Amino acid sequence: MDKVSTANKNIYKEQEYNNYLREMRQMKKKQKQEISSHKKTYENQIDRIKSNYTSSSELLSNNLQKKLITLRNSHERFYANEKKRLEKETELLQMSHVDKLAELKESQFKQIEKESIKHEKSLTLAKQKFEREMAKYNADT
């Protein structure tokens, strides 16, 4: 009976070992499936996050481009208006300068004319005085 019971024990051990191996294979298979499922889930999440990030970054980039274009156009219009204003101011300054020069020339010409008239009067008076004095001198001699 020892032999039979040893044989039964060996068969039982072998069955238990086979059951253990089958359970281990089933657990490994189940674990691989779970890991594969989790991997797919996380990869899908990563892909969704990447696409959201890409679309939001493109949207932000487009909005910034629009703002930049708007700002550039605004500055170009402002620059053009300021340039026109500067040209008008420069033109006005030049005309004002020309007018002032004309006024100065005219006033200087009038002043020269007045001085010339005064000088001629002085010369005339001096000549008359000289002639009187010469007439007196000639009369005395």
C-alpha positions, 0 to 999 in steps of 0.5 A, a space after each residue: 500500500 505504500 507503493 500505491 499511496 506513493 504513486 497516488 501522492 506523486 500523481 496528486 503532486 503532478 496534478 497539483 503542479 499542472 494545475 499550478 502551471 495552468 493557473 500561472 499561464 492563465 494569470 500571465 495571460 490575464 496580466 498581459 491582457 490587462 497591461 495591453 488594455 491599460 497601454 491602449 488606454 494610456 496611448 489613446 489618452 496621450 494621443 488625445 492630449 497631443 492632439 488637444 495640445 497641437 490644436 490649442 497651440 495652432 489656435 493660439 498661434 493663429 490668434 497671435 498672428 491675427 493680433 500681430 497683423 492687426 497691430 502692424 496695420 494699425 502702426 502702419 496707418 499711424 506711421 503714415 498719418 504721422 509722416 503726413 503730419 510731419 510733411 505738413 508741419 515741415 512745409 508750414 515751417 518752410 513757408 513761415 521761414 520764407 515769409 520771415 525772410 521776406 519780412 526781414 528783407 523788406 524791413 532791412 530795405 526800408 531801414 536802408 532806405 531811411 538811412 540813405 535818405 538821412 544820409 543824403 539830407 545830412 550830405 545836403 545840409 553839410 554841402 549847403 553849410 560848406 557853400 555858405 561858409 565858402 561864400 563867407 570866406 570868399 566874401 571876406 577875401 
